[in-house]
């Protein structure tokens, strides 16, 4: 796949913010060098120097390894997989905390920060306050933790969140559309709960919701098509001999032949504007058809927030028919695909964060997963046992004991 890519995501590079300038020629020349935290969770003060390759944090359970991974994710994605209230980040007995990540490369230094004070969280970049968007994507991160292993069998919301959480790091427009769409759904739901709500009163809301939702769907389906291609490749290496696929099942449009990943979507040969127009028309029709049910239940029943991302093995729904081992292989392939797609779209790999997943995998899957990650991918791994790693990995890794 070329760096310029295809379709919606291929056009991103033409408008990529200047924060991606340190990456040239498809090779990463900037790395996360040093993480420092103060009065954060169980750490009064701690500094972690990271290797350009693999850093392994080893220690007993509950010594703070996952807290350090969370700090790295916060400073690279602007969010935490734990979804904590800001006050939960502050060490017990303290009133504030600070996190800082130094990026270095090509003679440049970028300092990213996160602070919590008076129950409010703020971010900074090179000492200047900014929103989460100001730190998100400077060095994108891909997190893999034990909870991810259940992604296949959990609710559709989990799979949507996995795709969206990845997408917002790659493109700020994706993040803006997702936030705007979620606010519109919340506001429309509030109106649907009012006894005096009528079809005519919803017309303006429907148009805004369909317009924003259509644009979000163009981004989401295009990204899934990119992930799907890399996912199929990765699964073939992890578990050869099985035919896998990912499909996007929309609540607003019937399936279209040739749509990305088998998605219910406008044909991919349409222009981006034509795809958005087709999605909007289908969305408006679906909203009109579901009005009575929505009014009765007081919620918006169709749209991207209700869609399904379905995994299949040999044509069968993986959520229902896949074994636990197969489901874990699917998630491994998804994570390898995220790393590959980040490189495809941005021209450089992400920071890969592996939080205690090695203990959840058998030896064969551990080996297959690590072989699927290229050497130049900066990786931080937490573990309680170095025995999970081959000598080849340990010989090139920086091992950091945590908790004495």
C-alpha positions in Angstrom: 0.0 0.0 0.0 1.4 3.4 -0.9 1.9 6.1 1.6 -0.7 8.3 -0.1 -3.3 5.5 0.4 -6.7 5.5 -1.2 -10.0 7.3 -0.9 -10.9 9.4 2.2 -7.8 8.5 4.2 -5.5 9.1 1.2 -6.5 12.7 1.2 -5.6 13.2 4.8 -1.9 13.6 4.1 -2.6 16.7 2.0 -4.0 18.5 5.1 -2.0 16.8 7.8 -1.1 19.4 10.6 2.5 20.5 10.9 2.9 18.5 14.0 3.9 15.6 11.8 6.8 17.3 10.2 9.5 15.4 12.2 8.7 12.2 10.1 10.4 11.9 6.8 10.6 9.3 4.1 8.4 6.8 5.9 10.9 6.3 8.7 10.4 7.5 12.3 13.1 10.0 13.3 11.5 11.1 16.6 10.9 9.0 19.7 9.3 9.2 23.1 12.5 9.6 25.2 11.5 10.3 28.8 8.3 10.1 30.8 8.1 11.9 34.2 5.3 11.9 36.7 4.7 13.7 40.0 2.0 12.9 42.5 0.3 10.7 40.0 -1.6 7.6 41.2 0.9 5.6 43.3 4.0 7.6 42.2 5.2 10.5 44.3 7.9 11.2 41.7 9.2 8.9 38.9 11.2 9.3 35.7 11.3 6.6 33.0 13.8 6.7 30.2 12.6 4.9 27.1 14.6 2.9 24.5 14.1 3.6 20.9 13.2 0.0 20.4 11.6 -2.2 23.2 11.3 -1.2 26.8 10.1 -3.9 29.2 8.7 -2.8 32.6 8.9 -5.8 34.9 7.5 -6.1 38.5 4.9 -7.6 40.7 1.2 -6.8 40.3 0.0 -3.5 41.7 3.4 -1.7 41.7 2.3 0.8 39.0 3.4 -0.6 35.7 -0.1 -0.1 34.2 -0.1 3.5 35.6 2.9 4.3 33.6 1.4 2.9 30.4 -1.7 5.0 31.1 0.4 8.1 31.4 2.0 7.4 28.1 -1.4 6.9 26.5 -2.7 10.1 28.0 0.2 12.1 26.6 0.0 10.6 23.1 -3.7 10.1 22.6 -5.2 12.6 25.0 -7.3 9.9 26.6 -7.0 6.9 29.0 -8.3 3.4 28.4 -9.5 3.5 32.1 -11.7 6.6 31.5 -10.9 8.0 34.9 -12.3 11.2 36.5 -9.5 13.7 36.6 -9.3 13.5 40.4 -8.5 9.8 40.1 -5.2 10.5 38.5 -4.0 12.4 41.6 -2.1 10.5 44.3 -3.8 10.0 47.6 -3.4 12.9 49.9 -2.4 15.3 47.1 -4.4 18.0 45.3 -2.7 18.0 41.9 -0.5 15.9 39.6 1.7 16.4 36.6 2.7 14.2 33.7 5.3 15.0 31.1 6.6 13.3 28.0 9.7 14.4 26.1 10.0 13.6 22.4 13.3 13.9 20.7 14.7 13.5 17.2 16.2 15.3 14.2 17.5 18.0 16.5 14.1 18.8 17.8 12.5 18.5 21.2 8.7 18.4 21.9 7.4 18.4 25.4 3.9 17.2 26.0 2.2 17.7 29.4 -0.9 16.8 31.3 -1.9 18.2 34.7 -4.8 17.9 37.1 -5.6 20.7 39.4 -8.8 21.4 41.4 -10.4 18.4 39.7 -9.8 19.7 36.2 -7.4 18.2 33.6 -5.4 20.2 31.2 -2.8 19.6 28.5 0.2 21.5 27.2 2.6 21.4 24.3 6.0 23.0 24.7 4.8 24.8 27.8 1.7 26.2 26.2 -1.8 25.1 27.3 -3.8 23.3 24.7 -6.7 20.9 24.3 -6.3 17.2 24.1 -6.1 17.6 20.3 -2.8 19.5 20.8 -1.1 16.4 22.1 -3.1 13.7 20.2 -1.2 12.2 17.3 2.2 13.9 17.7 3.3 10.4 18.4 0.2 8.2 17.9 -0.1 5.2 20.3 -1.7 1.8 20.0 -2.6 0.2 23.3 -3.1 -3.5 23.9 -4.4 -4.6 27.3 -6.1 -7.7 28.7 -9.6 -6.1 28.3 -9.0 -5.8 24.6 -9.0 -9.6 24.3 -12.7 -9.7 24.9 -13.4 -7.1 22.1 -15.0 -9.7 19.8 -17.6 -11.0 22.2 -18.5 -7.8 23.9 -21.1 -5.2 22.7 -20.9 -3.4 19.4 -20.1 -0.2 21.3 -16.7 -1.7 22.2 -15.8 -2.4 18.6 -17.0 1.0 17.4 -14.9 2.6 20.2 -11.9 0.6 19.2 -12.1 1.9 15.6 -13.0 5.5 16.5 -10.3 5.7 19.2 -7.8 4.7 16.5 -9.2 7.1 13.9 -9.2 10.2 16.1 -5.4 9.9 16.5 -4.9 9.8 12.8 -7.0 12.7 11.8 -8.3 15.7 13.7 -11.4 16.0 11.5 -12.4 12.5 12.5 -12.2 13.6 16.2 -14.2 16.7 15.5 -16.9 14.9 13.6 -17.2 12.2 16.3 -17.5 14.7 19.1 -20.1 16.8 17.1 -22.1 13.7 16.2 -22.2 12.5 19.8 -23.4 15.9 21.0 -26.2 16.0 18.4 -27.4 12.5 19.4 -27.5 13.6 23.0 -29.5 16.7 22.2 -31.9 15.0 19.9 -32.5 12.3 22.5 -33.4 15.0 25.0 -36.0 16.4 22.5 -37.4 12.9 21.8 -38.1 12.5 25.5 -40.4 15.6 25.5 -44.1 14.9 25.3 -44.6 17.7 22.8 -42.0 16.5 20.3 -43.3 16.2 16.8 -41.9 15.1 13.4 -41.8 18.7 12.2 -39.8 19.8 15.3 -37.2 17.1 14.6 -36.6 18.1 11.0 -33.8 20.6 11.6 -32.2 18.2 14.1 -32.5 15.4 11.6 -30.7 17.3 8.9 -27.8 18.3 11.2 -27.5 14.7 12.5 -27.6 13.2 9.0 -25.1 15.7 7.6 -22.6 15.1 10.5 -23.3 11.4 10.7 -22.7 11.0 6.9 -19.3 12.7 7.1 -18.4 10.5 10.1 -19.4 7.4 8.2 -17.3 8.3 5.2 -14.3 8.5 7.5 -15.1 5.4 9.6 -15.8 3.1 6.6 -12.7 4.3 4.8 -10.6 3.6 7.9 -12.1 0.2 8.4 -11.3 -0.7 4.8 -7.6 0.1 5.5 -7.6 -1.8 8.7 -9.4 -4.8 7.1 -6.6 -5.2 4.4 -3.9 -5.2 7.0 -5.9 -7.3 9.4 -6.4 -10.1 6.9 -2.7 -10.2 6.2 -1.8 -10.3 9.9 -4.3 -13.0 10.8 -2.9 -15.1 8.0 0.5 -15.0 9.8 -0.9 -15.7 13.2 -3.4 -18.4 12.3 -2.9 -19.6 8.7 -5.5 -21.6 7.0 -8.6 -19.7 8.1 -10.5 -17.2 6.0 -11.3 -14.0 8.1 -13.1 -10.8 7.3 -14.4 -7.6 8.9 -17.7 -6.0 7.8 -19.4 -2.8 8.7 -23.1 -3.2 9.2 -24.9 0.2 9.1 -28.4 0.9 10.6 -29.1 3.5 7.9 -28.3 1.8 4.5 -28.6 -1.6 2.9 -25.5 -3.5 1.9 -23.9 -2.3 -1.3 -21.9 -4.7 -3.5 -18.2 -4.0 -3.5 -18.4 -1.7 -0.4 -15.3 -1.6 1.8 -15.1 -4.7 4.1 -18.5 -5.8 2.9 -19.9 -2.6 4.5 -23.4 -1.3 4.1 -22.1 1.8 2.3 -22.2 3.7 -0.9 -19.9 2.2 -3.5 -16.2 3.1 -2.9 -15.6 4.4 -6.4 -17.8 7.4 -5.7 -16.1 10.6 -4.7 -15.9 11.5 -1.1 -18.7 14.2 -1.5 -20.9 11.7 -3.4 -20.4 9.1 -0.7 -21.4 11.7 2.0 -24.5 12.7 0.0 -25.6 9.1 -0.4 -25.1 8.4 3.3 -27.0 11.5 4.2 -30.0 10.6 2.0 -30.1 7.1 3.5 -29.7 8.5 7.0 -32.7 10.9 6.6 -34.8 8.1 5.2 -33.9 5.9 8.1 -34.7 8.6 10.7 -38.1 9.2 9.1 -38.9 5.5 9.1 -38.0 5.1 12.7 -39.7 8.2 14.1 -42.6 6.4 15.9 -40.3 3.9 17.6 -37.8 6.7 18.6 -40.6 8.8 20.0 -41.9 5.9 22.0 -38.5 5.0 23.4 -37.0 8.5 23.6 -33.7 7.7 21.9 -32.2 7.9 18.4 -32.3 4.3 17.1 -30.3 4.6 13.8 -26.9 6.1 13.0 -23.2 5.5 13.5 -23.7 5.1 17.3 -25.9 2.0 16.6 -23.8 0.4 13.9 -22.0 -3.0 14.1 -18.5 -4.0 13.2 -18.6 -7.7 12.7 -15.7 -10.2 12.6 -16.1 -13.5 10.8 -14.1 -16.7 10.4 -14.8 -18.9 7.3 -18.0 -16.9 6.8 -19.4 -17.4 10.4 -19.9 -14.7 13.0 -16.9 -14.8 15.3 -18.8 -13.4 18.2 -21.0 -16.5 18.2 -18.9 -19.3 16.7 -15.2 -18.5 17.3 -13.3 -20.3 20.1 -11.6 -18.2 22.7 -8.3 -18.9 21.0 -9.6 -17.7 17.7 -11.1 -14.6 19.2 -7.7 -13.8 20.7 -6.0 -14.3 17.4 -8.5 -11.9 15.8 -7.7 -9.2 18.4 -3.9 -9.8 17.9 -4.4 -9.3 14.2 -6.4 -6.1 14.8 -3.6 -4.6 16.9 -0.9 -5.6 14.3 -3.2 -3.9 11.7 -3.4 -0.7 13.7 0.4 -0.5 13.8 0.6 -1.1 10.0 -2.2 1.3 9.1 -0.6 4.1 11.2 2.5 3.7 9.1 0.5 3.5 5.8 -1.3 6.7 6.5 1.1 8.8 8.4 4.4 7.4 7.1 5.7 6.4 10.5 4.8 3.7 13.2 3.0 4.5 16.4 4.2 4.0 20.0 3.0 0.5 20.9 1.9 0.0 24.5 1.4 -3.7 25.6 0.0 -3.9 29.1 0.3 -7.3 30.7 -1.0 -9.1 27.6 1.8 -11.7 27.4 0.5 -13.6 30.4 -2.9 -13.9 28.6 -1.5 -15.5 25.5 -0.1 -18.9 24.9 3.5 -19.2 23.7 2.6 -19.6 20.0 0.4 -16.5 19.9 3.0 -14.5 21.9 5.7 -15.4 19.4 3.4 -14.7 16.4 2.3 -11.3 17.7 5.9 -10.2 18.5 7.0 -11.3 15.0 4.2 -9.3 13.5 5.7 -6.1 15.0 8.5 -4.5 13.0 11.8 -3.8 14.8 11.6 0.0 14.3 8.3 0.2 16.2 9.0 1.8 19.6 7.3 -0.5 22.1 6.7 -0.4 25.9 5.7 -3.7 27.5 4.6 -4.5 31.1 5.0 -8.0 32.6 5.4 -9.8 35.8 7.6 -12.5 34.2 10.5 -12.1 31.8 10.1 -15.8 30.9 7.4 -14.8 28.5 10.0 -13.4 26.1 12.5 -15.0 23.9 16.2 -14.4 24.2 16.0 -12.6 20.9 13.6 -10.0 22.3 15.4 -9.7 25.7 18.7 -9.2 24.0 17.5 -6.1 22.2 15.2 -4.7 24.9 15.8 -2.3 27.8 14.5 -4.0 30.9 13.3 -1.7 33.7 12.4 -3.1 37.1 9.4 -1.4 38.7 8.6 -1.5 42.4 11.9 -2.9 43.7 
